[in-house]
Amino acid sequence: MGQQTKPFLCNLCGKSFSQKGHLTIHTRTHTGERPFSCKICEKGFIEKGLLTDHMSVHTGERPFLCKVCGKDFRLKADLRRHTMTHTGGKRFACICGKGFCAKAFLNLHMRVHTGDRKSDEGLVNGVLRKAPRGTFSPAKSAACFGQYEGLHH
């Protein structure tokens, strides 16, 4: 995987972006422009997605539910941060509370709950083969795979 080019340069701070739209949004942090306004409280935002997130303040909607403890959240990022309290800092959580550093290892773990345990070795090898270059270092892979191995011995 090559390094992504970022040809769009902010002339105010020098930060570069891969897409012109990202530069436009970033530039608003310097200019103070907030073209997306809440119709209820008039608070302004630099991009539409932030306004959409903000609207749950007024509606009380909390659509993101923790599968481990049932606590609900307004924002997906808040749920993601909370989930790590159940998993010891691991990003991918099972409903049983175990955490994993890679989604592929969570998927393998889920077989403990479903009883489907055929061809585990083939699955692990497939995960390692399909992972983007640099995803697994020897130390990182050993730590993650140790979590998986510990589930089956």
Residue frames as qw, qx, qy, qz and C-alpha x, y, z in Angstrom:
[[0.000, 0.889, 0.458, 0.000, 0.00, 0.00, 0.00],
 [0.438, 0.342, -0.013, 0.831, 1.50, 3.30, -1.05],
 [0.140, -0.407, -0.414, 0.802, 1.29, 6.50, 0.90],
 [0.234, 0.784, 0.572, 0.056, -1.78, 8.56, 0.03],
 [0.326, 0.244, 0.110, 0.907, -1.09, 11.83, -1.78],
 [0.131, -0.768, -0.503, 0.374, -2.43, 14.99, -0.18],
 [0.419, 0.317, 0.282, 0.803, -2.28, 17.70, -2.83],
 [0.161, -0.812, -0.322, -0.460, -4.69, 20.14, -1.17],
 [0.517, -0.038, -0.416, 0.747, -2.70, 22.44, 1.10],
 [0.228, -0.891, -0.379, 0.104, -4.06, 24.89, 3.67],
 [0.442, 0.584, -0.079, 0.676, -2.38, 28.23, 3.01],
 [0.372, -0.805, 0.094, -0.454, -2.99, 29.30, 6.63],
 [0.664, -0.596, 0.430, -0.139, -1.34, 26.46, 8.56],
 [0.166, 0.560, -0.783, -0.213, 0.28, 24.18, 5.98],
 [0.580, 0.004, 0.783, -0.226, -1.82, 21.09, 6.74],
 [0.278, 0.250, -0.669, -0.642, -2.52, 18.98, 3.64],
 [0.673, 0.169, 0.529, -0.489, -5.55, 16.95, 2.56],
 [0.334, 0.017, 0.861, 0.383, -6.32, 14.24, 0.03],
 [0.150, 0.626, 0.709, 0.287, -9.66, 15.79, -0.97],
 [0.079, 0.378, 0.080, 0.919, -10.63, 19.38, -1.71],
 [0.530, -0.621, -0.373, -0.442, -13.79, 19.06, 0.41],
 [0.745, -0.439, -0.346, 0.363, -11.71, 18.16, 3.46],
 [0.403, 0.062, -0.064, 0.911, -9.59, 21.28, 2.93],
 [0.208, -0.536, -0.293, -0.764, -12.76, 23.39, 2.62],
 [0.680, -0.622, -0.372, -0.110, -14.07, 22.08, 5.95],
 [0.701, -0.253, -0.230, 0.625, -10.66, 22.55, 7.60],
 [0.242, 0.341, 0.073, 0.905, -10.38, 26.14, 6.34],
 [0.412, -0.692, -0.331, -0.492, -13.56, 26.95, 8.27],
 [0.717, -0.508, -0.325, 0.349, -11.67, 26.26, 11.51],
 [0.452, -0.069, -0.010, 0.889, -9.50, 29.27, 10.63],
 [0.036, -0.340, -0.310, -0.887, -12.17, 31.57, 9.23],
 [0.207, 0.142, 0.623, -0.741, -14.88, 30.85, 11.78],
 [0.521, 0.061, -0.402, -0.751, -17.40, 30.17, 9.00],
 [0.253, 0.083, 0.918, -0.293, -20.19, 27.87, 10.21],
 [0.329, 0.048, -0.454, -0.827, -22.62, 27.43, 7.33],
 [0.502, -0.294, -0.783, -0.222, -24.75, 24.72, 8.96],
 [0.181, -0.270, 0.421, -0.847, -27.00, 26.11, 11.71],
 [0.067, -0.317, -0.919, 0.225, -29.39, 24.41, 14.10],
 [0.205, -0.498, -0.431, -0.724, -32.93, 25.66, 13.50],
 [0.584, -0.642, -0.496, 0.007, -33.73, 25.18, 17.20],
 [0.552, -0.712, -0.104, 0.421, -30.84, 26.87, 19.03],
 [0.368, 0.926, -0.086, 0.007, -29.00, 28.54, 16.11],
 [0.566, -0.580, 0.504, 0.300, -25.65, 26.93, 16.99],
 [0.600, 0.702, -0.288, -0.253, -23.44, 26.78, 13.88],
 [0.829, -0.231, 0.477, 0.180, -21.27, 23.97, 12.55],
 [0.007, -0.619, 0.564, 0.547, -18.49, 23.68, 9.99],
 [0.206, 0.116, -0.868, -0.436, -19.98, 20.56, 8.38],
 [0.659, -0.200, -0.289, -0.665, -23.42, 19.00, 7.99],
 [0.705, -0.102, -0.696, 0.088, -22.56, 15.78, 9.84],
 [0.238, 0.003, -0.583, 0.777, -21.78, 17.73, 13.01],
 [0.429, -0.104, 0.038, -0.897, -25.18, 19.43, 12.81],
 [0.748, -0.113, -0.548, -0.357, -26.83, 16.03, 12.38],
 [0.547, -0.070, -0.710, 0.437, -25.03, 14.72, 15.49],
 [0.010, -0.085, 0.360, -0.929, -26.01, 17.86, 17.40],
 [0.527, -0.248, -0.315, -0.749, -29.73, 17.42, 16.71],
 [0.651, -0.260, -0.711, 0.047, -29.88, 14.48, 19.15],
 [0.167, -0.011, -0.499, 0.850, -29.29, 17.04, 21.94],
 [0.398, -0.015, 0.033, -0.917, -32.77, 18.39, 21.20],
 [0.727, -0.053, -0.483, -0.485, -34.54, 15.13, 20.36],
 [0.625, -0.462, 0.530, -0.339, -33.06, 13.11, 23.24],
 [0.938, 0.271, -0.176, -0.124, -32.33, 10.30, 20.78],
 [0.322, -0.640, 0.698, 0.001, -29.62, 7.88, 21.94],
 [0.878, 0.306, -0.159, -0.332, -29.44, 5.29, 19.16],
 [0.530, 0.475, -0.684, 0.162, -26.11, 3.66, 20.00],
 [0.818, -0.466, 0.092, -0.324, -26.54, 0.81, 22.51],
 [0.034, -0.549, 0.826, -0.124, -23.77, -1.06, 24.34],
 [0.793, 0.002, -0.525, -0.308, -24.35, -4.78, 23.74],
 [0.461, 0.090, -0.764, 0.442, -22.55, -5.65, 26.98],
 [0.117, -0.227, -0.649, 0.716, -24.30, -3.48, 29.59],
 [0.078, 0.695, 0.705, 0.114, -27.20, -1.86, 27.75],
 [0.147, -0.664, -0.121, 0.723, -26.09, 1.74, 28.25],
 [0.517, 0.691, 0.431, 0.265, -27.11, 4.03, 25.39],
 [0.383, -0.408, 0.137, 0.817, -25.23, 6.89, 23.74],
 [0.363, 0.809, 0.123, -0.446, -25.94, 9.85, 21.50],
 [0.363, 0.772, -0.459, -0.247, -22.82, 9.44, 19.40],
 [0.962, 0.174, -0.207, 0.046, -21.17, 6.36, 17.89],
 [0.422, 0.556, -0.503, 0.511, -17.76, 7.65, 19.03],
 [0.423, -0.506, 0.453, -0.599, -19.01, 7.74, 22.64],
 [0.963, -0.083, 0.087, -0.240, -20.18, 4.11, 22.40],
 [0.798, 0.419, -0.348, 0.258, -16.83, 3.09, 20.88],
 [0.093, 0.582, -0.540, 0.600, -14.95, 4.78, 23.75],
 [0.677, -0.363, 0.342, -0.541, -17.29, 3.22, 26.36],
 [0.965, 0.120, -0.193, -0.130, -16.95, -0.28, 24.85],
 [0.536, 0.484, -0.566, 0.398, -13.26, -0.24, 25.71],
 [0.374, -0.500, 0.513, -0.588, -14.18, -0.11, 29.42],
 [0.921, -0.078, 0.213, -0.317, -15.52, -3.64, 29.01],
 [0.922, 0.360, -0.090, 0.109, -12.64, -4.98, 26.93],
 [0.706, -0.503, 0.148, 0.476, -9.53, -3.78, 28.72],
 [0.043, -0.715, 0.305, 0.627, -8.77, -1.24, 26.02],
 [0.330, 0.041, 0.818, 0.469, -9.28, -3.60, 23.07],
 [0.249, 0.189, -0.213, -0.926, -11.28, -2.05, 20.23],
 [0.571, -0.045, -0.613, -0.544, -13.46, -5.01, 19.20],
 [0.342, -0.191, 0.697, -0.601, -15.83, -6.33, 21.86],
 [0.333, -0.205, -0.887, -0.246, -17.93, -9.46, 22.14],
 [0.545, -0.556, -0.188, -0.599, -21.26, -9.43, 23.99],
 [0.841, -0.350, -0.377, 0.167, -19.62, -11.71, 26.58],
 [0.364, -0.921, 0.098, 0.103, -17.21, -8.89, 27.47],
 [0.748, -0.201, 0.339, 0.534, -14.02, -10.25, 25.89],
 [0.247, 0.901, -0.094, -0.343, -12.07, -7.80, 23.79],
 [0.820, 0.135, 0.364, 0.421, -9.85, -8.23, 20.74],
 [0.199, -0.603, 0.231, 0.737, -7.35, -6.06, 18.90],
 [0.111, 0.177, -0.658, -0.724, -8.62, -7.10, 15.46],
 [0.699, 0.122, 0.074, -0.701, -12.14, -7.64, 14.13],
 [0.679, 0.255, -0.654, -0.217, -11.05, -10.90, 12.51],
 [0.245, 0.120, -0.872, 0.408, -10.14, -12.35, 15.91],
 [0.447, 0.071, 0.436, -0.778, -13.50, -11.26, 17.32],
 [0.749, 0.227, -0.293, -0.550, -15.17, -13.07, 14.43],
 [0.532, 0.204, -0.817, 0.083, -13.15, -16.19, 15.20],
 [0.059, -0.073, 0.743, -0.663, -14.08, -15.91, 18.87],
 [0.608, 0.043, 0.063, -0.791, -17.79, -15.70, 18.03],
 [0.674, 0.119, -0.684, -0.252, -17.58, -19.34, 16.97],
 [0.116, 0.069, -0.844, 0.519, -17.19, -20.22, 20.67],
 [0.407, 0.166, 0.423, -0.792, -20.75, -19.00, 21.14],
 [0.707, 0.303, -0.214, -0.602, -22.18, -20.57, 17.97],
 [0.829, -0.156, 0.535, -0.051, -20.38, -23.92, 18.30],
 [0.787, 0.614, 0.012, 0.067, -19.00, -23.65, 14.76],
 [0.415, -0.773, 0.428, 0.218, -15.31, -24.46, 15.22],
 [0.881, 0.237, 0.324, 0.252, -14.33, -26.23, 12.00],
 [0.652, 0.485, 0.128, 0.568, -11.18, -25.19, 10.17],
 [0.324, -0.913, -0.069, 0.237, -9.94, -22.62, 12.71],
 [0.566, -0.387, 0.369, 0.627, -6.37, -22.81, 11.41],
 [0.394, 0.412, 0.563, 0.598, -7.49, -22.11, 7.84],
 [0.056, -0.922, -0.357, -0.141, -9.47, -19.10, 9.00],
 [0.455, -0.786, 0.107, 0.404, -6.55, -17.65, 10.95],
 [0.537, -0.116, 0.494, 0.674, -4.22, -18.13, 7.98],
 [0.253, 0.654, 0.550, 0.453, -6.79, -16.47, 5.70],
 [0.223, -0.949, -0.199, 0.105, -7.06, -13.49, 8.05],
 [0.499, -0.611, 0.289, 0.542, -3.30, -13.04, 8.11],
 [0.493, 0.154, 0.591, 0.620, -3.02, -13.44, 4.33],
 [0.148, 0.741, 0.520, 0.397, -5.78, -10.89, 3.55],
 [0.335, -0.829, -0.208, 0.397, -4.71, -8.25, 6.08],
 [0.369, 0.909, -0.089, 0.172, -3.21, -5.06, 4.62],
 [0.711, 0.246, -0.341, 0.564, 0.57, -4.91, 4.77],
 [0.125, 0.381, -0.391, 0.829, 1.76, -3.57, 8.12],
 [0.656, -0.499, -0.182, -0.536, -1.40, -4.61, 9.99],
 [0.910, -0.414, -0.019, 0.011, 0.43, -7.32, 11.91],
 [0.160, 0.727, -0.637, 0.200, 3.93, -7.08, 13.33],
 [0.584, 0.053, -0.799, 0.132, 5.45, -10.24, 14.87],
 [0.077, -0.017, -0.685, 0.724, 4.92, -8.91, 18.42],
 [0.483, 0.072, 0.106, -0.866, 1.43, -7.57, 17.74],
 [0.711, 0.076, -0.555, -0.424, 0.38, -10.76, 15.96],
 [0.431, 0.028, -0.845, 0.314, 1.66, -12.93, 18.80],
 [0.138, 0.054, 0.545, -0.825, -0.29, -10.90, 21.35],
 [0.621, 0.122, -0.086, -0.770, -3.52, -10.99, 19.35],
 [0.695, 0.108, -0.670, -0.238, -3.19, -14.63, 18.40],
 [0.204, 0.075, -0.830, 0.513, -2.44, -15.45, 22.04],
 [0.452, 0.053, 0.335, -0.825, -5.85, -14.05, 22.94],
 [0.757, 0.175, -0.331, -0.535, -7.47, -16.31, 20.35],
 [0.547, 0.192, -0.808, 0.108, -5.46, -19.39, 21.31],
 [0.061, -0.118, 0.716, -0.685, -6.35, -18.87, 24.97],
 [0.645, 0.039, 0.093, -0.758, -10.02, -19.27, 24.11],
 [0.857, 0.194, -0.358, -0.317, -9.54, -22.77, 22.74],
 [0.593, 0.229, -0.711, 0.300, -7.12, -24.37, 25.23]]
